[in-house]
Amino acid sequence: MPPSIHRLDLPEVLLIQPEVHGDSRGFFMETWNQRDFDEAVGREVRFVQDNHSRSGRGVLRGLHYQLAPPQGKLVHVVAGAVFDVAVDVRRGSPTLGKHVAAELSAESKTQLWIPEGFAHGFLVLTEYAEVLYKATTYYDPGSERSIRWDDPELGIDWPVVEPDLSERDRRARPFAESELLD
């Protein structure tokens, strides 16, 4: 049976709930199915890279995106929980600068599809979290950009006051000064 798909307030961003089969021995679930995913997204999507991160409580990674080539991500938490955010950075989009957020956790097994044209960030809510994500393009450090996590123009209600940030994320630009995707 295909997963349950929920369109969020930014309809291109999808919350995916895989079907989980469990009993006293544990569980089984299909985390990826090309046919079902393409049908849900409405186009063929090709992933070229898988990434895995582990971060401690209060670590905030983001908001990151690539200019060229832009990168779509399918995000899945395998340990702990995160507050996950996608921000529209597409020039001319009717939802430019708008965001959606969802809690992803190992317990819920939900996944978030963040298509090309959206910045992505997450905050770790538990002692630690391990996040897996499939990417549609290879990482290109020269094309990567960051937007300030706490930019008031974005109005993201992060569940933290003082996150643990990388130096790169401390230096991130405000949204108004960010390069947008065409």
C-alpha beads as a LAMMPS data file, in Angstrom:
LAMMPS data file: protein, C-alpha beads

182 atoms
181 bonds

1 atom types
1 bond types

-500.0 500.0 xlo xhi
-500.0 500.0 ylo yhi
-500.0 500.0 zlo zhi

Masses

1 110.0

Atoms # bond

1 1 1 0.000 0.000 0.000
2 1 1 1.427 3.452 -0.867
3 1 1 2.272 5.953 1.862
4 1 1 -0.156 8.605 3.083
5 1 1 0.671 11.999 1.517
6 1 1 -0.235 15.352 3.099
7 1 1 0.263 18.654 1.271
8 1 1 1.278 21.417 3.652
9 1 1 0.496 25.156 3.396
10 1 1 3.207 25.329 0.733
11 1 1 1.621 22.650 -1.479
12 1 1 4.880 21.553 -3.129
13 1 1 6.214 20.490 0.296
14 1 1 4.852 17.081 1.251
15 1 1 4.597 15.308 4.597
16 1 1 4.804 11.594 3.906
17 1 1 3.637 8.916 6.329
18 1 1 4.898 5.497 5.231
19 1 1 2.793 2.462 6.050
20 1 1 4.371 0.711 9.043
21 1 1 3.799 -2.982 9.719
22 1 1 4.562 -3.824 13.330
23 1 1 4.106 -6.544 15.881
24 1 1 5.794 -7.746 19.064
25 1 1 8.998 -8.453 17.107
26 1 1 9.422 -4.923 15.777
27 1 1 8.374 -3.227 12.545
28 1 1 8.903 -3.115 8.798
29 1 1 8.321 -0.173 6.486
30 1 1 9.203 0.796 2.954
31 1 1 11.138 4.071 3.226
32 1 1 11.481 4.678 -0.493
33 1 1 9.553 3.656 -3.606
34 1 1 10.324 5.468 -6.860
35 1 1 6.905 4.844 -8.451
36 1 1 4.872 5.955 -5.416
37 1 1 7.076 8.997 -4.803
38 1 1 6.938 10.208 -8.420
39 1 1 3.161 9.789 -8.396
40 1 1 2.860 11.825 -5.176
41 1 1 5.123 14.609 -6.460
42 1 1 3.622 14.609 -9.953
43 1 1 6.913 14.226 -11.792
44 1 1 9.946 11.975 -11.984
45 1 1 12.490 12.769 -9.294
46 1 1 16.028 11.417 -9.422
47 1 1 18.088 11.234 -6.242
48 1 1 21.888 11.179 -6.571
49 1 1 23.196 11.429 -3.023
50 1 1 22.218 10.232 0.468
51 1 1 23.339 12.152 3.563
52 1 1 23.309 11.231 7.256
53 1 1 23.821 13.663 10.132
54 1 1 23.859 13.291 13.905
55 1 1 23.405 16.339 16.126
56 1 1 22.793 17.013 19.810
57 1 1 19.870 18.749 21.505
58 1 1 19.544 22.407 20.534
59 1 1 21.646 22.156 17.362
60 1 1 20.063 24.149 14.553
61 1 1 21.263 23.453 11.007
62 1 1 20.101 25.872 8.338
63 1 1 18.470 27.501 6.611
64 1 1 20.432 26.096 3.636
65 1 1 19.855 25.901 -0.114
66 1 1 21.862 25.677 -3.346
67 1 1 21.611 28.178 -6.190
68 1 1 22.720 26.088 -9.138
69 1 1 21.869 23.399 -9.368
70 1 1 19.078 23.701 -6.801
71 1 1 18.647 20.695 -4.543
72 1 1 15.507 18.837 -3.467
73 1 1 15.615 16.743 -0.289
74 1 1 13.597 13.888 1.154
75 1 1 14.206 14.086 4.925
76 1 1 13.717 11.221 7.384
77 1 1 14.644 11.033 11.088
78 1 1 15.913 7.626 12.283
79 1 1 16.763 8.561 15.893
80 1 1 15.271 11.312 18.049
81 1 1 13.136 14.202 16.812
82 1 1 13.594 17.484 14.938
83 1 1 11.595 20.603 14.150
84 1 1 12.006 20.737 10.361
85 1 1 11.453 23.878 8.258
86 1 1 11.194 24.650 4.525
87 1 1 11.229 28.244 3.184
88 1 1 10.256 29.214 -0.379
89 1 1 13.217 31.025 -2.030
90 1 1 11.870 31.052 -5.610
91 1 1 11.879 34.507 -7.182
92 1 1 8.388 35.359 -8.443
93 1 1 6.688 32.626 -6.428
94 1 1 3.372 33.632 -4.823
95 1 1 4.663 32.032 -1.601
96 1 1 8.175 33.582 -1.675
97 1 1 9.473 33.935 1.890
98 1 1 6.709 31.767 3.357
99 1 1 7.580 28.685 5.365
100 1 1 6.151 25.438 6.668
101 1 1 7.332 23.425 9.648
102 1 1 6.753 19.878 10.839
103 1 1 8.057 17.722 13.648
104 1 1 9.788 14.641 12.273
105 1 1 10.746 11.813 14.591
106 1 1 11.967 8.254 14.604
107 1 1 8.785 7.363 16.463
108 1 1 6.365 8.841 13.892
109 1 1 8.531 7.767 10.920
110 1 1 7.220 10.720 8.884
111 1 1 9.262 12.096 6.005
112 1 1 9.343 15.577 4.498
113 1 1 9.789 16.267 0.762
114 1 1 11.423 19.659 0.286
115 1 1 11.591 20.337 -3.460
116 1 1 14.113 22.384 -5.360
117 1 1 13.609 26.102 -4.663
118 1 1 13.218 25.818 -0.903
119 1 1 15.701 26.491 1.888
120 1 1 15.849 23.818 4.589
121 1 1 16.724 23.778 8.257
122 1 1 16.077 21.749 11.371
123 1 1 16.392 22.010 15.136
124 1 1 17.117 18.953 17.289
125 1 1 14.430 18.523 19.969
126 1 1 15.766 15.421 21.731
127 1 1 19.076 14.447 23.361
128 1 1 20.327 13.780 19.843
129 1 1 18.849 13.138 16.417
130 1 1 20.028 11.300 13.351
131 1 1 18.673 12.665 10.087
132 1 1 18.878 10.907 6.718
133 1 1 18.104 12.745 3.542
134 1 1 18.151 11.937 -0.116
135 1 1 19.282 14.783 -2.402
136 1 1 18.401 15.426 -6.049
137 1 1 21.761 17.034 -6.895
138 1 1 25.294 16.667 -5.628
139 1 1 26.439 18.982 -2.878
140 1 1 28.199 22.034 -4.323
141 1 1 29.843 24.186 -1.621
142 1 1 30.306 27.083 -4.067
143 1 1 26.563 27.194 -4.717
144 1 1 25.381 26.782 -1.136
145 1 1 23.697 29.722 0.582
146 1 1 22.356 30.255 4.104
147 1 1 19.574 32.445 5.466
148 1 1 19.471 33.593 9.095
149 1 1 17.426 31.158 11.141
150 1 1 15.886 33.962 13.234
151 1 1 15.136 36.495 10.480
152 1 1 12.009 38.371 11.646
153 1 1 10.811 38.716 8.032
154 1 1 10.367 34.926 7.879
155 1 1 8.566 34.727 11.234
156 1 1 9.560 31.136 11.998
157 1 1 8.455 30.170 15.501
158 1 1 11.446 27.995 16.408
159 1 1 11.013 26.189 19.759
160 1 1 14.351 27.539 21.049
161 1 1 15.874 30.838 22.113
162 1 1 19.625 30.163 21.906
163 1 1 20.363 27.362 19.426
164 1 1 23.767 25.776 18.901
165 1 1 24.872 27.108 15.485
166 1 1 27.834 26.491 13.188
167 1 1 30.022 29.473 12.367
168 1 1 28.604 29.471 8.828
169 1 1 25.040 29.660 10.153
170 1 1 26.001 32.481 12.541
171 1 1 27.162 34.468 9.484
172 1 1 24.069 33.700 7.376
173 1 1 22.383 36.575 5.528
174 1 1 18.982 38.026 6.293
175 1 1 16.278 36.914 3.864
176 1 1 16.073 40.399 2.269
177 1 1 19.758 40.136 1.251
178 1 1 19.636 36.516 0.083
179 1 1 20.118 35.402 -3.498
180 1 1 16.909 33.879 -4.810
181 1 1 16.345 31.053 -7.270
182 1 1 14.943 31.822 -10.715

Bonds

1 1 1 2
2 1 2 3
3 1 3 4
4 1 4 5
5 1 5 6
6 1 6 7
7 1 7 8
8 1 8 9
9 1 9 10
10 1 10 11
11 1 11 12
12 1 12 13
13 1 13 14
14 1 14 15
15 1 15 16
16 1 16 17
17 1 17 18
18 1 18 19
19 1 19 20
20 1 20 21
21 1 21 22
22 1 22 23
23 1 23 24
24 1 24 25
25 1 25 26
26 1 26 27
27 1 27 28
28 1 28 29
29 1 29 30
30 1 30 31
31 1 31 32
32 1 32 33
33 1 33 34
34 1 34 35
35 1 35 36
36 1 36 37
37 1 37 38
38 1 38 39
39 1 39 40
40 1 40 41
41 1 41 42
42 1 42 43
43 1 43 44
44 1 44 45
45 1 45 46
46 1 46 47
47 1 47 48
48 1 48 49
49 1 49 50
50 1 50 51
51 1 51 52
52 1 52 53
53 1 53 54
54 1 54 55
55 1 55 56
56 1 56 57
57 1 57 58
58 1 58 59
59 1 59 60
60 1 60 61
61 1 61 62
62 1 62 63
63 1 63 64
64 1 64 65
65 1 65 66
66 1 66 67
67 1 67 68
68 1 68 69
69 1 69 70
70 1 70 71
71 1 71 72
72 1 72 73
73 1 73 74
74 1 74 75
75 1 75 76
76 1 76 77
77 1 77 78
78 1 78 79
79 1 79 80
80 1 80 81
81 1 81 82
82 1 82 83
83 1 83 84
84 1 84 85
85 1 85 86
86 1 86 87
87 1 87 88
88 1 88 89
89 1 89 90
90 1 90 91
91 1 91 92
92 1 92 93
93 1 93 94
94 1 94 95
95 1 95 96
96 1 96 97
97 1 97 98
98 1 98 99
99 1 99 100
100 1 100 101
101 1 101 102
102 1 102 103
103 1 103 104
104 1 104 105
105 1 105 106
106 1 106 107
107 1 107 108
108 1 108 109
109 1 109 110
110 1 110 111
111 1 111 112
112 1 112 113
113 1 113 114
114 1 114 115
115 1 115 116
116 1 116 117
117 1 117 118
118 1 118 119
119 1 119 120
120 1 120 121
121 1 121 122
122 1 122 123
123 1 123 124
124 1 124 125
125 1 125 126
126 1 126 127
127 1 127 128
128 1 128 129
129 1 129 130
130 1 130 131
131 1 131 132
132 1 132 133
133 1 133 134
134 1 134 135
135 1 135 136
136 1 136 137
137 1 137 138
138 1 138 139
139 1 139 140
140 1 140 141
141 1 141 142
142 1 142 143
143 1 143 144
144 1 144 145
145 1 145 146
146 1 146 147
147 1 147 148
148 1 148 149
149 1 149 150
150 1 150 151
151 1 151 152
152 1 152 153
153 1 153 154
154 1 154 155
155 1 155 156
156 1 156 157
157 1 157 158
158 1 158 159
159 1 159 160
160 1 160 161
161 1 161 162
162 1 162 163
163 1 163 164
164 1 164 165
165 1 165 166
166 1 166 167
167 1 167 168
168 1 168 169
169 1 169 170
170 1 170 171
171 1 171 172
172 1 172 173
173 1 173 174
174 1 174 175
175 1 175 176
176 1 176 177
177 1 177 178
178 1 178 179
179 1 179 180
180 1 180 181
181 1 181 182
